[in-house]
């Protein structure tokens, strides 16, 4: 009686683990498809240039936050490549993008924003965005 009970529990745990792995794989695939659809709906790749809608930058930032949360490095890298190709950096948004990139562990975008700020420091340092940056984020620019 003890042997059959232990076999039954073992089989049940094995089935449960198998279902859990299947569900995890299914969620991962579903997330990948959702991200692809999201990206396709907010911007169009027109050869060498990205066409942006009004809210595209905010959506890509949200996507980067989700990618950081789910630890989807390839999605973070895609978002960083998007920002590099889309020429979205300006003196007015670079501090906000730096802060976002820094909090999302997006090293390439952080480096790109820091470089932009260093090159345009005389102008960026006078913006409200620079004054509102946390000290640890400012250090990324000043110590780099």
Protein Blocks (a to p, Z undefined) as FASTA:
>chain_A
ZZmmmmmmmmmmmmmmmmmmmmmmmmmmmmmmmmmmmmmmmpccehjaccddfklmmmmm
mmmmmmmmnopaklmmmmmmmmmmnopacfklmmmmmmmmmmnopaklmmmmmmmmmmmm
mmmmmpmklmmpcfklmmmmmmZZ
